[in-house]
C-alpha cells in the first residue's frame, strides 16, 4: 500500500496507486496491463497487517495468510488508477485476525472477500 488514509478501532483504509512502472504489469497482460488479482488481495493483506501493527499489543512475529474465503474479483485496476481498500476486523483471537476486505476504484468494487492472518509458525 502507498498510504493509510483512515483508521479506527475496527477498520483501516488505505490506497494503492497503480503505476505503469510496476514490472509485473508488463506480463499481465501484454498490451492491456491490469493489476493481477493476487496483487489486489496482497493490497488488502498489507492494509490488515498495518491494522494489526497498530493494535494495543501488536504481534511480535510477521503475520501470514492462514485462510482466504469468498474472494470475488469484480473489476479491473489499470495503470494510473488508485485502488482504495478498507479492511474491517471481524474477529480477533490473540494475534490471529479475521478480516473482511473490499477494494474499489472509484465506486466500482474490484475485489472483496474474507481472509485470516496469524503469526508465522516458528
DRENKOLDREN-976478 format. One line per 4 residues: for each residue x, y, z of N, C-alpha, C. Coordinates in nm, 3 decimals. Example, Ala and Ser with C-alpha at 12.3 -4.5 7.8 and 13.67 -1.06 7.14 Angstrom:
BEGIN
1.319:-0.569:0.780:1.230:-0.450:0.780:1.320:-0.330:0.780  1.285:-0.225:0.708:1.367:-0.106:0.714:1.290:0.003:0.787;
REM end
This chain:
BEGIN
0.085:-0.118:0.000:0.000:0.000:0.000:0.089:0.123:0.000  0.033:0.232:-0.050:0.111:0.355:-0.055:0.091:0.442:0.069  -0.031:0.442:0.122:-0.052:0.518:0.245:-0.184:0.478:0.311  -0.185:0.493:0.441:-0.307:0.471:0.519:-0.384:0.602:0.519;
-0.514:0.594:0.494:-0.596:0.715:0.487:-0.688:0.732:0.608  -0.720:0.621:0.675:-0.808:0.630:0.790:-0.794:0.504:0.874  -0.812:0.522:1.005:-0.807:0.408:1.096:-0.897:0.435:1.214  -0.969:0.332:1.258:-1.042:0.340:1.383:-1.023:0.208:1.457;
-1.104:0.180:1.556:-1.083:0.061:1.639:-1.110:-0.070:1.567  -1.188:-0.067:1.459:-1.222:-0.192:1.391:-1.189:-0.196:1.243  -1.138:-0.086:1.188:-1.109:-0.087:1.044:-0.993:0.005:1.009  -0.943:-0.017:0.888:-0.834:0.066:0.835:-0.859:0.081:0.685;
-0.838:0.201:0.634:-0.848:0.228:0.491:-0.713:0.275:0.440  -0.682:0.236:0.317:-0.553:0.270:0.257:-0.568:0.278:0.106  -0.465:0.328:0.040:-0.466:0.338:-0.106:-0.342:0.272:-0.165  -0.362:0.218:-0.285:-0.254:0.164:-0.367:-0.265:0.231:-0.501;
-0.165:0.313:-0.534:-0.160:0.379:-0.664:-0.091:0.285:-0.762  -0.159:0.249:-0.867:-0.104:0.155:-0.964:-0.030:0.232:-1.072  0.099:0.204:-1.083:0.185:0.274:-1.178:0.223:0.181:-1.293  0.235:0.236:-1.412:0.278:0.157:-1.528:0.421:0.108:-1.511;
0.497:0.165:-1.417:0.635:0.127:-1.394:0.649:-0.004:-1.317  0.539:-0.057:-1.263:0.547:-0.182:-1.187:0.572:-0.298:-1.283  0.683:-0.370:-1.260:0.732:-0.471:-1.354:0.631:-0.577:-1.391  0.556:-0.628:-1.296:0.464:-0.739:-1.323:0.352:-0.701:-1.420;
0.326:-0.571:-1.438:0.220:-0.529:-1.530:0.256:-0.555:-1.676  0.385:-0.563:-1.706:0.428:-0.588:-1.843:0.384:-0.723:-1.896  0.368:-0.820:-1.808:0.328:-0.955:-1.847:0.181:-0.984:-1.821  0.111:-0.890:-1.762:-0.028:-0.917:-1.720:-0.120:-0.805:-1.765;
-0.164:-0.800:-1.874:-0.146:-0.876:-1.996:-0.075:-0.786:-2.097  0.014:-0.841:-2.182:0.085:-0.757:-2.279:-0.014:-0.677:-2.366  0.007:-0.547:-2.369:-0.079:-0.460:-2.448:-0.206:-0.418:-2.376  -0.239:-0.482:-2.264:-0.359:-0.448:-2.188:-0.329:-0.476:-2.039;
-0.239:-0.395:-1.980:-0.197:-0.425:-1.843:-0.307:-0.400:-1.741  -0.323:-0.497:-1.649:-0.414:-0.483:-1.535:-0.346:-0.538:-1.410  -0.386:-0.488:-1.296:-0.333:-0.536:-1.169:-0.382:-0.679:-1.148  -0.290:-0.775:-1.131:-0.333:-0.914:-1.109:-0.417:-0.928:-0.981;
-0.510:-1.021:-0.983:-0.594:-1.046:-0.868:-0.517:-1.073:-0.741  -0.409:-1.147:-0.752:-0.329:-1.178:-0.633:-0.268:-1.051:-0.573  -0.240:-0.951:-0.656:-0.187:-0.825:-0.605:-0.297:-0.741:-0.540  -0.421:-0.755:-0.588:-0.533:-0.688:-0.521:-0.550:-0.747:-0.381;
-0.544:-0.880:-0.372:-0.553:-0.946:-0.241:-0.436:-0.904:-0.152  -0.317:-0.895:-0.208:-0.200:-0.853:-0.131:-0.219:-0.712:-0.075  -0.284:-0.625:-0.150:-0.311:-0.490:-0.101:-0.400:-0.496:0.024  -0.503:-0.580:0.021:-0.588:-0.598:0.139:-0.507:-0.653:0.256;
-0.422:-0.750:0.230:-0.340:-0.811:0.335:-0.244:-0.709:0.396  -0.181:-0.627:0.314:-0.091:-0.524:0.367:-0.166:-0.426:0.456  -0.286:-0.388:0.416:-0.366:-0.298:0.499:-0.399:-0.366:0.632  -0.433:-0.493:0.629:-0.464:-0.567:0.752:-0.342:-0.578:0.844;
-0.225:-0.597:0.785:-0.102:-0.601:0.866:-0.077:-0.467:0.934  -0.103:-0.358:0.864:-0.090:-0.226:0.926:-0.188:-0.211:1.040  -0.310:-0.261:1.021:-0.409:-0.256:1.129:-0.356:-0.330:1.251  -0.307:-0.451:1.232:-0.258:-0.533:1.344:-0.137:-0.468:1.411;
-0.051:-0.405:1.332:0.068:-0.341:1.389:0.031:-0.224:1.480  -0.086:-0.166:1.460:-0.130:-0.054:1.542:-0.214:-0.096:1.662  -0.225:-0.226:1.686:-0.304:-0.275:1.800:-0.234:-0.242:1.931  -0.310:-0.249:2.041:-0.252:-0.224:2.174:-0.138:-0.320:2.206;
-0.149:-0.443:2.161:-0.043:-0.543:2.180:-0.010:-0.605:2.044  0.065:-0.533:1.961:0.092:-0.581:1.825:0.169:-0.712:1.824  0.149:-0.792:1.719:0.224:-0.918:1.708:0.374:-0.891:1.701  0.450:-0.983:1.755:0.596:-0.969:1.755:0.661:-1.047:1.642;
0.583:-1.129:1.573:0.634:-1.202:1.456:0.547:-1.165:1.336  0.599:-1.182:1.215:0.521:-1.144:1.095:0.390:-1.223:1.086  0.288:-1.158:1.033:0.159:-1.222:1.009:0.155:-1.276:0.867  0.105:-1.399:0.853:0.091:-1.461:0.722:-0.055:-1.499:0.700;
-0.092:-1.516:0.575:-0.229:-1.556:0.541:-0.250:-1.700:0.586  -0.355:-1.724:0.663:-0.388:-1.860:0.705:-0.515:-1.912:0.637  -0.598:-1.821:0.585:-0.719:-1.862:0.514:-0.767:-1.747:0.426  -0.827:-1.783:0.313:-0.890:-1.687:0.222:-1.024:-1.747:0.185;
-1.131:-1.667:0.204:-1.265:-1.717:0.179:-1.347:-1.618:0.095  -1.423:-1.672:0.004:-1.521:-1.594:-0.071:-1.463:-1.469:-0.137  -1.344:-1.480:-0.191:-1.286:-1.364:-0.261:-1.348:-1.357:-0.401  -1.393:-1.237:-0.434:-1.454:-1.213:-0.565:-1.383:-1.095:-0.630;
-1.353:-1.112:-0.758:-1.294:-1.005:-0.836:-1.401:-0.954:-0.931  -1.433:-0.826:-0.922:-1.546:-0.773:-0.997:-1.507:-0.659:-1.090  -1.383:-0.618:-1.090:-1.342:-0.507:-1.175:-1.193:-0.509:-1.198  -1.150:-0.437:-1.299:-1.007:-0.429:-1.331:-0.948:-0.301:-1.274;
-0.820:-0.310:-1.241:-0.744:-0.194:-1.196:-0.630:-0.176:-1.296  -0.628:-0.062:-1.360:-0.530:-0.035:-1.465:-0.426:0.065:-1.418  -0.311:0.070:-1.486:-0.211:0.171:-1.451:-0.272:0.311:-1.454  -0.234:0.392:-1.356:-0.288:0.526:-1.344:-0.409:0.535:-1.252;
-0.462:0.420:-1.214:-0.577:0.418:-1.124:-0.533:0.394:-0.981  -0.623:0.423:-0.887:-0.597:0.403:-0.745:-0.694:0.301:-0.691  -0.641:0.201:-0.622:-0.724:0.102:-0.554:-0.738:0.146:-0.409  -0.861:0.181:-0.370:-0.891:0.221:-0.233:-0.940:0.097:-0.159;
-0.871:0.059:-0.051:-0.908:-0.062:0.022:-0.950:-0.028:0.165  -1.042:-0.107:0.215:-1.082:-0.099:0.355:-1.088:-0.241:0.410  -1.022:-0.263:0.523:-1.029:-0.391:0.592:-1.099:-0.368:0.725  -1.190:-0.458:0.757:-1.268:-0.448:0.880:-1.247:-0.574:0.962;
-1.210:-0.556:1.087:-1.185:-0.669:1.176:-1.318:-0.738:1.208  -1.324:-0.867:1.181:-1.443:-0.947:1.214:-1.424:-1.017:1.349  -1.301:-1.066:1.371:-1.275:-1.141:1.493:-1.126:-1.139:1.521  -1.094:-1.139:1.649:-0.955:-1.146:1.689:-0.941:-1.247:1.802;
-0.842:-1.333:1.790:-0.812:-1.432:1.893:-0.662:-1.426:1.918  -0.622:-1.351:2.021:-0.479:-1.329:2.044:-0.421:-1.248:1.929  -0.323:-1.307:1.861:-0.265:-1.239:1.745:-0.312:-1.300:1.614  -0.422:-1.374:1.617:-0.486:-1.425:1.495:-0.603:-1.332:1.463;
-0.612:-1.291:1.338:-0.712:-1.193:1.296:-0.794:-1.248:1.181  -0.923:-1.214:1.178:-1.011:-1.246:1.067:-1.068:-1.113:1.016  -1.050:-1.087:0.887:-1.090:-0.960:0.827:-1.189:-0.980:0.712  -1.268:-0.877:0.691:-1.347:-0.860:0.569:-1.280:-0.744:0.496;
-1.255:-0.761:0.367:-1.190:-0.654:0.293:-1.263:-0.621:0.164  -1.250:-0.497:0.123:-1.306:-0.454:-0.005:-1.210:-0.353:-0.068  -1.192:-0.365:-0.198:-1.109:-0.271:-0.274:-1.190:-0.215:-0.388  -1.185:-0.083:-0.404:-1.264:-0.015:-0.508:-1.176:0.078:-0.591;
-1.218:0.097:-0.713:-1.166:0.202:-0.799:-1.284:0.295:-0.820  -1.277:0.412:-0.757:-1.395:0.500:-0.756:-1.505:0.431:-0.679  -1.621:0.416:-0.740:-1.734:0.347:-0.676:-1.743:0.200:-0.717  -1.659:0.157:-0.813:-1.662:0.021:-0.866:-1.581:-0.074:-0.777;
-1.646:-0.177:-0.725:-1.575:-0.279:-0.646:-1.487:-0.359:-0.739  -1.360:-0.373:-0.703:-1.265:-0.452:-0.780:-1.238:-0.587:-0.714  -1.236:-0.588:-0.580:-1.208:-0.711:-0.505:-1.279:-0.703:-0.371  -1.326:-0.817:-0.323:-1.383:-0.823:-0.190:-1.376:-0.967:-0.139;
-1.367:-0.982:-0.008:-1.365:-1.116:0.048:-1.317:-1.116:0.191  -1.312:-1.235:0.248:-1.265:-1.256:0.385:-1.130:-1.325:0.382  -1.048:-1.293:0.482:-0.919:-1.361:0.495:-0.874:-1.354:0.639  -0.787:-1.446:0.675:-0.734:-1.453:0.811:-0.583:-1.443:0.807;
-0.529:-1.379:0.911:-0.385:-1.369:0.928:-0.350:-1.423:1.066  -0.235:-1.487:1.074:-0.185:-1.533:1.203:-0.034:-1.528:1.203  0.027:-1.528:1.322:0.173:-1.519:1.328:0.239:-1.638:1.259  0.351:-1.612:1.196:0.426:-1.715:1.128:0.469:-1.820:1.231;
0.458:-1.945:1.191:0.498:-2.054:1.282:0.650:-2.053:1.296  0.696:-2.062:1.417:0.839:-2.053:1.440:0.893:-2.182:1.481;
REM end
